[in-house]
């Protein structure tokens, strides 16, 4: 929609046009299948847990080294 037309529309009409265009754009999206989305979700959770554990171990090691140096 051109800017000239948008200026002429009321705020309610602008909102209606926006929602209508947004719905049209959402219909163009190729959505991931539920099974694939779940697999990706579990992969992200697993990787997050692994990274948290690795960083925790590294933190413990560095903490132990610092305590040893300081004492």
C-alpha positions in Angstrom: 0.0 0.0 0.0 1.4 3.4 -0.9 2.1 6.1 1.7 -0.4 8.4 0.1 -3.2 5.9 0.7 -2.1 5.2 4.2 -2.3 8.9 5.1 -5.9 9.1 3.9 -7.0 6.1 6.0 -8.2 6.4 9.6 -6.2 4.7 12.4 -8.8 1.9 12.6 -8.6 1.3 8.8 -4.8 1.4 9.0 -4.9 -1.3 11.7 -7.3 -3.4 9.6 -5.0 -3.2 6.6 -2.0 -4.0 8.7 -3.7 -7.1 10.2 -4.9 -8.2 6.8 -1.4 -7.9 5.3 0.2 -9.7 8.3 -2.2 -12.6 7.8 -1.3 -12.8 4.1 2.4 -12.9 5.0 1.8 -15.6 7.6 0.2 -17.8 5.0 3.4 -17.6 2.9 5.5 -19.1 5.7 6.5 -22.8 5.3 6.1 -24.0 8.9 8.3 -26.8 10.3 6.6 -30.1 11.0 5.9 -30.7 14.6 8.2 -33.7 14.8 11.1 -31.7 13.4 10.4 -28.8 15.7 10.4 -31.2 18.7 13.7 -32.7 17.6 15.3 -29.3 17.2 14.0 -28.3 20.6 15.4 -31.4 22.3 18.8 -30.8 20.6 18.9 -27.2 21.9 18.0 -28.3 25.4 20.6 -31.1 25.3 23.4 -28.8 24.0 22.4 -26.1 26.6 22.8 -28.7 29.4 26.1 -29.9 28.0 27.5 -26.4 27.7 26.3 -25.6 31.3 28.0 -28.6 32.7 31.3 -27.9 30.8 31.3 -24.3 31.9 30.5 -25.4 35.5 33.5 -27.8 35.5 35.7 -25.1 34.0 34.5 -22.7 36.7 35.3 -25.2 39.5 38.7 -25.8 38.1 39.5 -22.1 37.9 38.1 -21.5 41.3 40.3 -24.3 42.8 43.4 -22.9 41.0 42.7 -19.3 42.3 42.1 -20.6 45.9 45.3 -22.6 45.7 47.3 -19.5 44.5 45.7 -17.2 47.0 46.2 -19.5 50.1 
